[in-house]
Amino acid sequence: MDLSTVTRVIAAHQRSDLDVLGPTVVPLAGGSELFADPRADLTGLVDLQAFGWTALTITDQGLEIGATCTLAELSRLPRQAGWAAHPLFYQCCTALFGSFKVWNVATVGGNLATSLPAGPMTTLAVALDSDLLVWRGDGSDDVVPARDFVTGNMTNMLAPGDVLRSIHVPLASLNAQTAFRKIALSPLGRSGAVLAGRLDADGLFVLTVTAATLRPVQLRYPELPTAEVLAGDIAAIDCWFTDAHGAADWRRAMGVLLGDEIRAELAGGQS
Ligand SMILES: Cc1cc2nc3c(=O)[nH]c(=O)nc-3n(C[C@H](O)[C@H](O)[C@H](O)COP(=O)(O)OP(=O)(O)OC[C@H]3O[C@@H](n4cnc5c(N)ncnc54)[C@H](O)[C@@H]3O)c2cc1C
């Protein structure tokens, strides 16, 4: 849809081009969310794609994902030796149902910044204990743990003028075993619940619950918990919510069920 109140689109080539950002001038990434609804509050956009940030950089410490990396690019991430968590990238990319057009423009940063409960890049970043590099509007840099970034349904830690620059995924998480479950009310519908489990080499078990809760919830255990403990902890989560994509009680029930499946899968099928 046309944003008829927008009178200027600035291509960002250097960080100072972001100085114009504020309540009515916002970053533009893929535009799949920005151009989906009327935004009469906006007067300008700053196109982040013009920075030409590298999409994916593999280092000795892990993986750097440029905020403007598209879901299509991320889905083609080449597997590296030892990266047991590699399937989680494709699983999370395909948890966003849109046409090939959406997949080819929607960016990792745009998905995190939109901060829908069903944001699959939030699932991915939180499940892998990623850190987010935020360029603050005052010129400073901030590193925010992904698990703290999304604070509610379409709310996050970004202030007007801030830009999410990149996502750092640590090597230890990339080397971990992962398991993934997603459910929606219809085959192509938005996710009602998306859960990702991670079992680290040292036995740490991390379960991330998204889409069913207003914000991502992470449960952490030094070793695999019993089925009873995990079910109790999932049921006790306090931010299940109801919308067109599922009722809160159904989401809680699915959370318990899918969490148990993940626990069993990572336990090697033992219950
Ligand atoms: C058919 C369809 C299906 C969809 N399904 C889903 C779904 O299942 N789950 C889901 O979460 N979303 C879904 N979306 C919404 C949207 O496509 C995604 O959230 C997408 O990832 C947004 O990325 P983008 O690059 O297009 O963001 P844009 O539309 O460019 O921007 C979205 C918002 O984020 C801000 N922003 C973008 N990049 C940054 C940055 N680096 N730093 C700071 N702010 C930034 C923008 O200012 C804007 O407010 C869907 C959209 C469509 C059209």
The ligand as an ORCA input file, in Angstrom:
! r2SCAN-3c Opt
* xyz 0 1
  C       1.923    -12.307      3.726
  C       2.698    -11.886      4.952
  C       2.911    -12.818      5.956
  C       3.621    -12.439      7.118
  N       3.809    -13.379      8.081
  C       4.483    -13.029      9.205
  C       4.706    -13.996     10.246
  O       4.269    -15.142     10.168
  N       5.397    -13.598     11.341
  C       5.902    -12.333     11.454
  O       6.562    -12.032     12.444
  N       5.701    -11.419     10.498
  C       5.007    -11.722      9.384
  N       4.794    -10.777      8.419
  C       5.245     -9.385      8.667
  C       6.594     -9.025      8.015
  O       6.652     -9.494      6.708
  C       7.807     -9.607      8.741
  O       7.768     -9.261     10.109
  C       9.115     -9.152      8.108
  O      10.167     -9.919      8.625
  C       9.401     -7.671      8.300
  O      10.674     -7.418      7.739
  P      10.923     -6.244      6.730
  O      12.372     -6.239      6.423
  O      10.013     -6.327      5.541
  O      10.534     -4.993      7.636
  P       9.969     -3.562      7.202
  O       8.567     -3.692      6.717
  O      10.919     -2.823      6.337
  O       9.982     -2.851      8.647
  C       9.137     -3.321      9.672
  C       9.331     -2.442     10.919
  O      10.623     -2.637     11.471
  C      11.385     -1.442     11.441
  N      12.755     -1.851     11.076
  C      13.106     -2.604     10.017
  N      14.413     -2.895     10.064
  C      14.904     -2.306     11.180
  C      16.188     -2.239     11.778
  N      17.261     -2.888     11.256
  N      16.339     -1.530     12.911
  C      15.272     -0.880     13.476
  N      14.034     -0.931     12.959
  C      13.852     -1.630     11.819
  C      10.693     -0.541     10.447
  O      10.908      0.843     10.721
  C       9.252     -0.956     10.631
  O       8.705     -0.312     11.764
  C       4.108    -11.124      7.253
  C       3.886    -10.195      6.232
  C       3.188    -10.561      5.093
  C       2.975     -9.515      4.018
*
